[in-house]
Amino acid sequence: MLFMPKDDELRERCRAAFEGCLEASGMKLLCWRKVPTCNDEIGHTAKMAEVCMQAYCTPARQGAQRSVLCS
């Protein structure tokens, strides 16, 4: 699993780098998932460190299909 940062630009750069590493190592990305959060009672500093996306991956298998986003 990988947790992604909230910043859109940084998240896209991280996503591209992570997917490149997976491909180079022969692993497959199963899906990206938005992390459910409830931040009603946490402070500003904690909200700034909150994650927003999570990746699931597995070793490559023949016939496995890649999903871009899962819920």
Secondary structure as a PSIPRED ss2 file (coil, helix, strand):
# PSIPRED VFORMAT (PSIPRED V4.0)

   1 M C   1.000  0.000  0.000
   2 L E   0.000  0.000  1.000
   3 F E   0.000  0.000  1.000
   4 M E   0.000  0.000  1.000
   5 P C   1.000  0.000  0.000
   6 K C   1.000  0.000  0.000
   7 D C   1.000  0.000  0.000
   8 D H   0.000  1.000  0.000
   9 E H   0.000  1.000  0.000
  10 L H   0.000  1.000  0.000
  11 R H   0.000  1.000  0.000
  12 E H   0.000  1.000  0.000
  13 R H   0.000  1.000  0.000
  14 C H   0.000  1.000  0.000
  15 R H   0.000  1.000  0.000
  16 A H   0.000  1.000  0.000
  17 A H   0.000  1.000  0.000
  18 F H   0.000  1.000  0.000
  19 E H   0.000  1.000  0.000
  20 G H   0.000  1.000  0.000
  21 C H   0.000  1.000  0.000
  22 L H   0.000  1.000  0.000
  23 E H   0.000  1.000  0.000
  24 A H   0.000  1.000  0.000
  25 S H   0.000  1.000  0.000
  26 G C   1.000  0.000  0.000
  27 M E   0.000  0.000  1.000
  28 K E   0.000  0.000  1.000
  29 L E   0.000  0.000  1.000
  30 L E   0.000  0.000  1.000
  31 C E   0.000  0.000  1.000
  32 W E   0.000  0.000  1.000
  33 R E   0.000  0.000  1.000
  34 K E   0.000  0.000  1.000
  35 V C   1.000  0.000  0.000
  36 P C   1.000  0.000  0.000
  37 T C   1.000  0.000  0.000
  38 C C   1.000  0.000  0.000
  39 N C   1.000  0.000  0.000
  40 D C   1.000  0.000  0.000
  41 E C   1.000  0.000  0.000
  42 I C   1.000  0.000  0.000
  43 G C   1.000  0.000  0.000
  44 H H   0.000  1.000  0.000
  45 T H   0.000  1.000  0.000
  46 A H   0.000  1.000  0.000
  47 K H   0.000  1.000  0.000
  48 M H   0.000  1.000  0.000
  49 A C   1.000  0.000  0.000
  50 E C   1.000  0.000  0.000
  51 V C   1.000  0.000  0.000
  52 C C   1.000  0.000  0.000
  53 M E   0.000  0.000  1.000
  54 Q E   0.000  0.000  1.000
  55 A E   0.000  0.000  1.000
  56 Y E   0.000  0.000  1.000
  57 C E   0.000  0.000  1.000
  58 T E   0.000  0.000  1.000
  59 P E   0.000  0.000  1.000
  60 A C   1.000  0.000  0.000
  61 R C   1.000  0.000  0.000
  62 Q C   1.000  0.000  0.000
  63 G C   1.000  0.000  0.000
  64 A C   1.000  0.000  0.000
  65 Q C   1.000  0.000  0.000
  66 R C   1.000  0.000  0.000
  67 S C   1.000  0.000  0.000
  68 V C   1.000  0.000  0.000
  69 L C   1.000  0.000  0.000
  70 C E   0.000  0.000  1.000
  71 S C   1.000  0.000  0.000
